[in-house]
Amino acid sequence: MKIQNSEFVKSCVNIEDCPTDNPEFAFIGRSNVGKSSLINMLTNRKKLAKISSKPGKTQTINYFLINYLWFLVDLPGYGYAKTSKKNRVTFEKIIKNYIFKSPNLMNLFVLIDATLPPQKIDLDFINLMGENQIPLSLIFTKIDKISKLKLTENVQVFNNALLESWEVMPKFFKCSAIDQTGKEDLNSYIGEVLKIVK
């Protein structure tokens, strides 16, 4: 599947205001994991998702219509400590309401910084999704910033940590927004899921 058209549709904070007429693929991760850069890479648009050097830029559920067929959903990041407790609670409520209540969520892509050792907040979030049977895949980002050997090692360590709770690892991808590694694999996977739900 090739993304030939992408356009911003709307931003929401309440699930009741979200569109409900197309399949949805949502993207989430810790703040500053490279989510906006990845979305722009996937859609061939430099400024579709707003990129900021400051974590916590995305604060709403943002809908982008892709190929007039499905929605790419950009969710607020989790785990951003440098904001008020009130804001963190608000973001958490927005995220959970969407993920647990959206009737059209086909897959939740959870982004993981491949340059770091396993982070408890990532593992806890993924485990919570698994406990609630949310369809998800992992995307290891920023792979251009480390060697192939270190990447393999970090992914294996993360997998081992996750297998303490999971019987089988979720499907995962290795991506770089800089050199576009993983773009074709992600697009192909989304295309496969869309064929199943037609």
HELIX and SHEET records of a PDB file:
HELIX    1   1 ILE A   15  ASP A   17  5                                   3    
HELIX    2   2 LYS A   35  THR A   43  1                                   9    
HELIX    3   3 LYS A   85  LYS A  101  1                                  17    
HELIX    4   4 LYS A  120  GLU A  131  1                                  12    
HELIX    5   5 ILE A  143  LYS A  145  5                                   3    
HELIX    6   6 LYS A  148  LEU A  162  1                                  15    
HELIX    7   7 LYS A  183  VAL A  197  1                                  15    
SHEET    1   A 7 SER A   6  CYS A  12  0                                        
SHEET    2   A 7 ILE A  61  ILE A  66 -1                                        
SHEET    3   A 7 TRP A  70  ASP A  74 -1                                        
SHEET    4   A 7 GLU A  24  GLY A  29  1                                        
SHEET    5   A 7 LEU A 105  ASP A 113  1                                        
SHEET    6   A 7 LEU A 136  THR A 141  1                                        
SHEET    7   A 7 PHE A 172  LYS A 174  1                                        
END                                                                             
